[in-house]
Each structure stands twice: as C-alpha cells, then as structure tokens.
Amino acid sequence: MLPDIGVFGPYTYLVTEVVWGTIALALVVYAGVVREAARTVAVLYPFAYVWDWYTLEVGVFAIPLRTGVEFLGIPIEEHIFMVVVPAMVVGTHETIRKLTEEE
C-alpha cells in the first residue's frame, strides 16, 4: 500500500516536485555537472512545453492535486517537472559515472 500524499491537497503535485527537484539538484551538484544539466534543460524545455501543452489541451491527462496556478497555458507544477526530469537524468547518469570512475 502506498502512502497517501494527497494530504497536501492542492499542493500535492508541487510538494512532490520540490522533493524530487531537491534530489535532482543534489545529484547534479554532487556530480559537478550543474552547467551540463542546465544546458540539457534549456534544450529540452521547449519540446517538453509544447508536448505538455498539447496533451493537456486535448485531454490526454488531468492533474487534480495541483495549485491551479497556470503560466503560459500549463500548470506551474508542469514547468517545474520539465526542469526536474532532465536534471534528474543528467544528475543520475553523471553520479553513476563519477562513482564507477572512483572504483
């Protein structure tokens, strides 16, 4: 059984993004790849934005536990998500590389 994080109500999605974003940031800093992660986010962000906007617009998915604050037609939490995911990927990849090079 999964824990009920819905207790955060309309801030549930935002809270999860902050938690996972903190982990992504820690990995990126640990691996020493802040610039690389920022570049990756900058390159992927426009594609992610269009994809996200379109899928929300046509009703592919809905996000019930969110603040309701939108920016440029999509929830603010989705903007954060589009930064967190590529940062997490770069941070994880580079942390693994750093740890295996130290062996």
DSSP file (Angstrom, degrees, kcal/mol; ACC not computed):
  #  RESIDUE AA STRUCTURE BP1 BP2  ACC     N-H-->O    O-->H-N    N-H-->O    O-->H-N    TCO  KAPPA ALPHA  PHI   PSI    X-CA   Y-CA   Z-CA
    1    1 A M              0   0    0      0, 0.0     0, 0.0     0, 0.0     0, 0.0   0.000 360.0 360.0 360.0 132.7    0.0    0.0    0.0
    2    2 A L        -     0   0    0      1,-0.1     2,-0.1     0, 0.0     0, 0.0  -0.569 360.0-102.3 -85.7 147.8    1.3    3.4   -1.0
    3    3 A P        -     0   0    0      0, 0.0     2,-1.1     0, 0.0    -1,-0.1  -0.399  34.2-116.4 -66.7 146.9    1.4    6.3    1.4
    4    4 A D    >   +     0   0    0      1,-0.2     3,-0.6    -2,-0.1     0, 0.0  -0.728  38.6 169.9 -87.0  99.5   -1.4    8.9    0.9
    5    5 A I  G >   +     0   0    0     -2,-1.1     3,-1.6     1,-0.2    -1,-0.2   0.431  56.5  96.7 -88.7   2.4    0.4   12.1   -0.1
    6    6 A G  G >   +     0   0    0      1,-0.3     3,-2.3     2,-0.1    -1,-0.2   0.550  56.1  91.7 -65.6  -5.9   -2.9   13.6   -1.0
    7    7 A V  G <  S+     0   0    0     -3,-0.6    -1,-0.3     1,-0.3    -2,-0.1   0.703  74.5  66.8 -62.8 -17.8   -2.9   15.2    2.4
    8    8 A F  G X  S-     0   0    0     -3,-1.6     3,-2.4     1,-0.2    -1,-0.3   0.462  89.0-166.4 -81.9  -0.3   -1.2   18.2    0.8
    9    9 A G  G X   +     0   0    0     -3,-2.3     3,-1.9     1,-0.3     4,-0.3  -0.224  68.3   2.7  54.4-128.7   -4.4   18.8   -1.1
   10   10 A P  G 3  S+     0   0    0      0, 0.0    -1,-0.3     0, 0.0     4,-0.3   0.576 134.1  57.8 -68.9  -6.3   -3.9   21.3   -4.0
   11   11 A Y  G <> S+     0   0    0     -3,-2.4     4,-2.9    55,-0.2     5,-0.2   0.352  75.4 101.2-101.2   5.5   -0.2   21.5   -3.1
   12   12 A T  H <> S+     0   0    0     -3,-1.9     4,-2.3     1,-0.2     5,-0.2   0.928  84.3  42.7 -57.9 -50.8    0.4   17.7   -3.5
   13   13 A Y  H  > S+     0   0    0     52,-2.3     4,-2.1    -4,-0.3    -1,-0.2   0.906 115.1  51.0 -64.3 -41.1    2.0   18.0   -7.0
   14   14 A L  H  > S+     0   0    0     -4,-0.3     4,-2.2    51,-0.3    -2,-0.2   0.912 109.2  50.8 -62.3 -43.4    4.1   21.0   -6.0
   15   15 A V  H  X S+     0   0    0     -4,-2.9     4,-2.5     1,-0.2    -2,-0.2   0.920 110.1  49.4 -61.0 -44.6    5.4   19.2   -2.9
   16   16 A T  H  X S+     0   0    0     -4,-2.3     4,-2.6     1,-0.2     5,-0.3   0.883 110.4  50.9 -64.6 -36.0    6.4   16.2   -4.9
   17   17 A E  H  X S+     0   0    0     -4,-2.1     4,-2.3     2,-0.2    -1,-0.2   0.889 110.4  49.0 -67.2 -38.5    8.2   18.4   -7.5
   18   18 A V  H  X S+     0   0    0     -4,-2.2     4,-2.1     2,-0.2    -2,-0.2   0.920 113.1  47.5 -66.2 -43.4   10.1   20.2   -4.7
   19   19 A V  H  X S+     0   0    0     -4,-2.5     4,-1.7     2,-0.2    -2,-0.2   0.964 118.3  39.1 -62.3 -52.7   11.1   16.9   -3.1
   20   20 A W  H  X S+     0   0    0     -4,-2.6     4,-2.6     1,-0.2    -1,-0.2   0.840 114.0  55.9 -68.9 -32.0   12.3   15.3   -6.3
   21   21 A G  H  X S+     0   0    0     -4,-2.3     4,-2.7    -5,-0.3    -1,-0.2   0.874 105.4  52.3 -65.4 -37.0   13.8   18.6   -7.5
   22   22 A T  H  X S+     0   0    0     -4,-2.1     4,-2.3     2,-0.2    -2,-0.2   0.905 110.6  47.6 -64.5 -41.6   15.9   18.7   -4.4
   23   23 A I  H  X S+     0   0    0     -4,-1.7     4,-2.3     2,-0.2    -2,-0.2   0.928 112.2  49.6 -64.8 -45.0   17.2   15.2   -5.0
   24   24 A A  H  X S+     0   0    0     -4,-2.6     4,-2.5     1,-0.2    -2,-0.2   0.925 111.5  49.1 -59.6 -45.1   17.9   16.1   -8.7
   25   25 A L  H  X S+     0   0    0     -4,-2.7     4,-2.6     1,-0.2     5,-0.2   0.906 109.4  52.2 -62.0 -42.2   19.8   19.2   -7.6
   26   26 A A  H  X S+     0   0    0     -4,-2.3     4,-2.7     1,-0.2    -1,-0.2   0.912 111.5  46.6 -60.7 -42.9   21.8   17.2   -5.0
   27   27 A L  H  X S+     0   0    0     -4,-2.3     4,-2.4     2,-0.2    -2,-0.2   0.914 112.5  49.6 -65.1 -43.0   22.8   14.7   -7.7
   28   28 A V  H  X>S+     0   0    0     -4,-2.5     5,-2.5     2,-0.2     4,-0.7   0.911 115.1  43.7 -63.6 -43.2   23.8   17.4  -10.2
   29   29 A V  H ><5S+     0   0    0     -4,-2.6     3,-0.7     3,-0.2    -2,-0.2   0.930 112.7  52.1 -68.1 -45.3   25.9   19.3   -7.6
   30   30 A Y  H 3<5S+     0   0    0     -4,-2.7    -2,-0.2     1,-0.3    -1,-0.2   0.906 113.3  44.3 -56.8 -43.3   27.5   16.1   -6.3
   31   31 A A  H 3<5S-     0   0    0     -4,-2.4    -1,-0.3    -5,-0.2    -2,-0.2   0.605 109.8-125.3 -79.6 -10.9   28.5   15.1   -9.8
   32   32 A G  T <<5S+     0   0    0     -3,-0.7    -3,-0.2    -4,-0.7     3,-0.1   0.867  73.5 121.5  71.7  36.7   29.7   18.6  -10.6
   33   33 A V     >< +     0   0    0     -5,-2.5     4,-2.6    -6,-0.2     5,-0.2  -0.156  16.2 128.5-125.7  39.7   27.5   18.9  -13.7
   34   34 A V  H  > S+     0   0    0     -6,-0.2     4,-2.5     1,-0.2     5,-0.2   0.933  78.9  47.1 -61.1 -46.7   25.4   22.0  -13.0
   35   35 A R  H  > S+     0   0    0      1,-0.2     4,-2.3     2,-0.2    -1,-0.2   0.912 112.9  48.7 -62.9 -43.0   26.2   23.6  -16.3
   36   36 A E  H  > S+     0   0    0      2,-0.2     4,-2.3     1,-0.2    -1,-0.2   0.902 112.3  48.5 -64.2 -41.8   25.6   20.5  -18.3
   37   37 A A  H  X S+     0   0    0     -4,-2.6     4,-2.7     2,-0.2    -2,-0.2   0.912 111.0  50.6 -65.1 -42.0   22.2   19.9  -16.6
   38   38 A A  H  X S+     0   0    0     -4,-2.5     4,-2.5    -5,-0.2    -2,-0.2   0.900 110.7  49.3 -62.8 -40.5   21.2   23.5  -17.2
   39   39 A R  H  X S+     0   0    0     -4,-2.3     4,-2.1     2,-0.2    -1,-0.2   0.912 111.4  49.1 -64.8 -42.3   22.1   23.2  -20.9
   40   40 A T  H  X S+     0   0    0     -4,-2.3     4,-2.4     2,-0.2     5,-0.2   0.921 111.9  48.5 -63.2 -44.8   20.2   19.9  -21.2
   41   41 A V  H  X S+     0   0    0     -4,-2.7     4,-2.5     1,-0.2    -2,-0.2   0.930 110.8  51.5 -60.0 -45.6   17.1   21.5  -19.5
   42   42 A A  H  < S+     0   0    0     -4,-2.5    -1,-0.2     1,-0.2    -2,-0.2   0.872 112.9  44.7 -61.6 -38.5   17.4   24.6  -21.8
   43   43 A V  H  < S+     0   0    0     -4,-2.1     4,-0.5     1,-0.2    -1,-0.2   0.902 120.2  39.1 -73.5 -41.2   17.5   22.4  -24.9
   44   44 A L  H  X S+     0   0    0     -4,-2.4     4,-2.6    -5,-0.2     3,-0.3   0.758  96.6  80.7 -81.8 -24.9   14.7   20.1  -23.9
   45   45 A Y  H  X S+     0   0    0     -4,-2.5     4,-3.0    -5,-0.2     5,-0.2   0.883  89.5  50.3 -54.5 -48.7   12.3   22.6  -22.3
   46   46 A P  H  > S+     0   0    0      0, 0.0     4,-2.1     0, 0.0    -1,-0.2   0.909 113.9  45.8 -59.4 -40.4   10.7   24.0  -25.5
   47   47 A F  H  > S+     0   0    0     -4,-0.5     4,-2.4    -3,-0.3    -2,-0.2   0.927 114.3  48.1 -65.3 -44.7    9.9   20.5  -26.7
   48   48 A A  H  X S+     0   0    0     -4,-2.6     4,-2.9     1,-0.2     5,-0.2   0.888 110.1  53.2 -63.5 -39.6    8.6   19.4  -23.4
   49   49 A Y  H  X S+     0   0    0     -4,-3.0     4,-3.2    -5,-0.2     5,-0.2   0.951 111.3  44.0 -61.6 -49.9    6.5   22.6  -23.1
   50   50 A V  H  X S+     0   0    0     -4,-2.1     4,-2.6    -5,-0.2     5,-0.2   0.929 115.6  48.7 -62.1 -45.0    4.8   22.0  -26.5
   51   51 A W  H  X S+     0   0    0     -4,-2.4     4,-2.5     2,-0.2    -1,-0.2   0.932 115.2  44.5 -59.3 -47.7    4.3   18.3  -25.8
   52   52 A D  H  X S+     0   0    0     -4,-2.9     4,-2.3     2,-0.2     5,-0.3   0.931 113.1  49.6 -64.9 -47.4    2.8   19.1  -22.3
   53   53 A W  H  X S+     0   0    0     -4,-3.2     4,-2.5    -5,-0.2    -1,-0.2   0.933 113.3  47.3 -58.1 -46.8    0.6   21.9  -23.5
   54   54 A Y  H  X S+     0   0    0     -4,-2.6     4,-2.4    -5,-0.2     5,-0.2   0.937 111.5  48.6 -62.3 -48.9   -0.8   19.8  -26.3
   55   55 A T  H  <>S+     0   0    0     -4,-2.5     5,-2.7     1,-0.2     6,-0.7   0.865 115.0  45.4 -65.1 -34.7   -1.5   16.7  -24.2
   56   56 A L  H ><5S+     0   0    0     -4,-2.3     3,-0.7    -5,-0.2    -1,-0.2   0.907 111.8  53.1 -69.4 -41.5   -3.3   18.8  -21.6
   57   57 A E  H 3<5S+     0   0    0     -4,-2.5    -2,-0.2    -5,-0.3    -1,-0.2   0.877 112.3  42.9 -62.6 -40.1   -5.2   20.8  -24.3
   58   58 A V  T 3<5S-     0   0    0     -4,-2.4    -1,-0.2    -5,-0.2    -2,-0.2   0.483 117.8-110.3 -89.1  -1.4   -6.6   17.6  -26.0
   59   59 A G  T < 5 +     0   0    0     -3,-0.7    -3,-0.2    -4,-0.4    -4,-0.1   0.758  68.4 143.2  85.9  25.1   -7.4   16.0  -22.6
   60   60 A V  S   <S-     0   0    0     -5,-2.7     2,-0.3    -6,-0.2    -4,-0.2   0.896  77.5  -3.0 -64.5 -38.8   -4.8   13.2  -22.6
   61   61 A F        -     0   0    0     -6,-0.7     2,-0.3     2,-0.0    -1,-0.2  -0.975  62.1-148.8-148.7 163.9   -4.4   13.6  -18.8
   62   62 A A        -     0   0    0     -2,-0.3    -6,-0.0    -3,-0.1     0, 0.0  -0.942  10.0-144.8-131.7 153.6   -5.6   15.8  -16.0
   63   63 A I        +     0   0    0     -2,-0.3     3,-0.3     1,-0.1   -50,-0.0  -0.864  20.9 172.7-122.8  95.4   -3.8   16.9  -12.8
   64   64 A P        +     0   0    0      0, 0.0     2,-1.3     0, 0.0    -1,-0.1   0.863  68.9  59.5 -75.4 -35.5   -6.3   17.1   -9.9
   65   65 A L  S    S+     0   0    0    -54,-0.1   -52,-2.3   -53,-0.0     2,-0.3  -0.476  83.8 110.8 -96.9  66.2   -4.0   17.7   -6.9
   66   66 A R  S    S-     0   0    0     -2,-1.3   -55,-0.2    -3,-0.3   -54,-0.1  -0.846  78.0-108.1-133.7 168.7   -2.4   21.0   -8.1
   67   67 A T        -     0   0    0     -2,-0.3     3,-0.1     2,-0.1   -56,-0.1   0.774  43.9-127.3 -69.7 -27.3   -2.4   24.6   -7.1
   68   68 A G        +     0   0    0      1,-0.3     2,-0.5   -58,-0.1    -1,-0.1   0.401  64.8 135.3  90.4  -2.0   -4.4   25.7  -10.1
   69   69 A V        -     0   0    0      2,-0.0     7,-2.7     0, 0.0    -1,-0.3  -0.695  35.7-168.7 -81.3 126.0   -1.8   28.4  -10.9
   70   70 A E  E     -A   75   0A   0     -2,-0.5     2,-0.4     5,-0.3     0, 0.0  -0.874  14.4-171.3-117.5 151.2   -1.0   28.4  -14.6
   71   71 A F  E >  S-A   74   0A   0      3,-2.8     3,-1.3    -2,-0.3     8,-0.1  -0.980  77.4  -6.8-140.4 126.0    1.7   30.0  -16.6
   72   72 A L  T 3  S-     0   0    0     -2,-0.4    -1,-0.1     1,-0.2   -19,-0.0   0.835 131.7 -53.4  54.8  36.2    1.7   30.1  -20.4
   73   73 A G  T 3  S+     0   0    0      1,-0.2    -1,-0.2   -16,-0.0    -3,-0.0   0.469 121.4  82.8  86.2   2.2   -1.3   27.8  -20.5
   74   74 A I  E <  S-A   71   0A   0     -3,-1.3    -3,-2.8   -18,-0.0    -1,-0.2  -0.960  87.8 -84.8-135.5 156.5    0.0   24.9  -18.3
   75   75 A P  E >>  -A   70   0A   0      0, 0.0     4,-1.2     0, 0.0     3,-0.9  -0.233  34.1-124.3 -58.3 144.3    0.2   24.3  -14.6
   76   76 A I  H 3> S+     0   0    0     -7,-2.7     4,-1.8     1,-0.3     5,-0.1   0.838 111.6  62.0 -58.2 -32.9    3.2   25.8  -12.8
   77   77 A E  H 3> S+     0   0    0     -8,-0.3     4,-2.5     1,-0.2    -1,-0.3   0.848  98.6  55.5 -63.3 -33.1    4.0   22.3  -11.5
   78   78 A E  H <> S+     0   0    0     -3,-0.9     4,-2.1     2,-0.2    -1,-0.2   0.867 103.7  53.8 -68.8 -35.2    4.4   21.1  -15.0
   79   79 A H  H  X S+     0   0    0     -4,-1.2     4,-0.6     2,-0.2    -1,-0.2   0.925 110.6  46.8 -61.6 -43.2    7.0   23.8  -15.7
   80   80 A I  H >X S+     0   0    0     -4,-1.8     4,-2.8     1,-0.2     3,-1.3   0.922 109.2  54.7 -63.9 -43.2    8.9   22.6  -12.6
   81   81 A F  H 3X S+     0   0    0     -4,-2.5     4,-2.5     1,-0.3    -1,-0.2   0.882 102.7  56.9 -55.6 -40.7    8.5   19.0  -13.8
   82   82 A M  H 3< S+     0   0    0     -4,-2.1    -1,-0.3     1,-0.2    -2,-0.2   0.639 113.2  40.7 -71.2 -13.3   10.1   19.9  -17.2
   83   83 A V  H <X S+     0   0    0     -3,-1.3     4,-1.6    -4,-0.6    -2,-0.2   0.802 114.8  50.8 -94.0 -42.4   13.2   21.1  -15.3
   84   84 A V  H  X S+     0   0    0     -4,-2.8     4,-2.8     2,-0.2     5,-0.2   0.909 104.4  55.4 -65.4 -45.0   13.3   18.3  -12.7
   85   85 A V  H  X S+     0   0    0     -4,-2.5     4,-2.3     1,-0.2    -1,-0.2   0.947 111.9  39.2 -62.0 -53.6   13.2   15.3  -15.0
   86   86 A P  H  > S+     0   0    0      0, 0.0     4,-2.6     0, 0.0     5,-0.2   0.883 116.4  53.1 -65.0 -33.3   16.1   16.2  -17.3
   87   87 A A  H  X S+     0   0    0     -4,-1.6     4,-2.9     2,-0.2    -2,-0.2   0.907 109.3  49.4 -64.2 -39.7   18.1   17.4  -14.3
   88   88 A M  H  X S+     0   0    0     -4,-2.8     4,-2.7     2,-0.2     5,-0.2   0.906 111.4  49.0 -64.3 -41.5   17.4   14.1  -12.6
   89   89 A V  H  X S+     0   0    0     -4,-2.3     4,-2.7    -5,-0.2     5,-0.2   0.952 115.5  42.3 -64.0 -49.3   18.5   12.1  -15.6
   90   90 A V  H  X S+     0   0    0     -4,-2.6     4,-2.8     1,-0.2     5,-0.3   0.935 116.3  49.3 -63.1 -45.8   21.8   14.1  -16.0
   91   91 A G  H  X S+     0   0    0     -4,-2.9     4,-1.9    -5,-0.2    -2,-0.2   0.903 114.1  44.7 -61.4 -42.6   22.4   14.0  -12.3
   92   92 A T  H  X S+     0   0    0     -4,-2.7     4,-2.5    -5,-0.2     5,-0.2   0.940 114.9  48.0 -66.6 -47.6   21.8   10.3  -12.0
   93   93 A H  H  X S+     0   0    0     -4,-2.7     4,-2.2    -5,-0.2    -2,-0.2   0.932 115.9  43.0 -59.3 -47.8   23.9    9.5  -15.1
   94   94 A E  H  X S+     0   0    0     -4,-2.8     4,-2.5    -5,-0.2    -1,-0.2   0.808 111.6  54.1 -73.6 -28.8   26.8   11.6  -14.1
   95   95 A T  H  X S+     0   0    0     -4,-1.9     4,-2.7    -5,-0.3    -1,-0.2   0.921 109.8  48.2 -67.8 -43.3   26.7   10.4  -10.4
   96   96 A I  H  X S+     0   0    0     -4,-2.5     4,-2.5     2,-0.2     5,-0.2   0.925 112.4  49.4 -60.6 -43.7   26.9    6.8  -11.6
   97   97 A R  H  X S+     0   0    0     -4,-2.2     4,-2.1    -5,-0.2    -2,-0.2   0.936 111.8  48.2 -61.1 -45.6   29.8    7.8  -13.9
   98   98 A K  H  X S+     0   0    0     -4,-2.5     4,-1.2     1,-0.2    -2,-0.2   0.914 113.1  47.4 -61.5 -43.8   31.6    9.5  -11.1
   99   99 A L  H  X S+     0   0    0     -4,-2.7     4,-0.5     1,-0.2    -1,-0.2   0.881 113.0  47.7 -67.9 -37.5   31.1    6.6   -8.7
  100  100 A T  H >< S+     0   0    0     -4,-2.5     3,-0.5     1,-0.2    -1,-0.2   0.819 109.0  54.1 -75.1 -28.3   32.3    4.0  -11.2
  101  101 A E  H 3< S+     0   0    0     -4,-2.1    -1,-0.2    -5,-0.2    -2,-0.2   0.787 103.4  57.6 -71.8 -26.5   35.3    6.0  -12.1
  102  102 A E  H 3<        0   0    0     -4,-1.2    -1,-0.2     1,-0.2    -2,-0.2   0.656 360.0 360.0 -76.9 -16.0   36.3    6.2   -8.5
  103  103 A E    <<        0   0    0     -3,-0.5    -1,-0.2    -4,-0.5    -2,-0.1   0.493 360.0 360.0 -70.0 360.0   36.4    2.4   -8.2
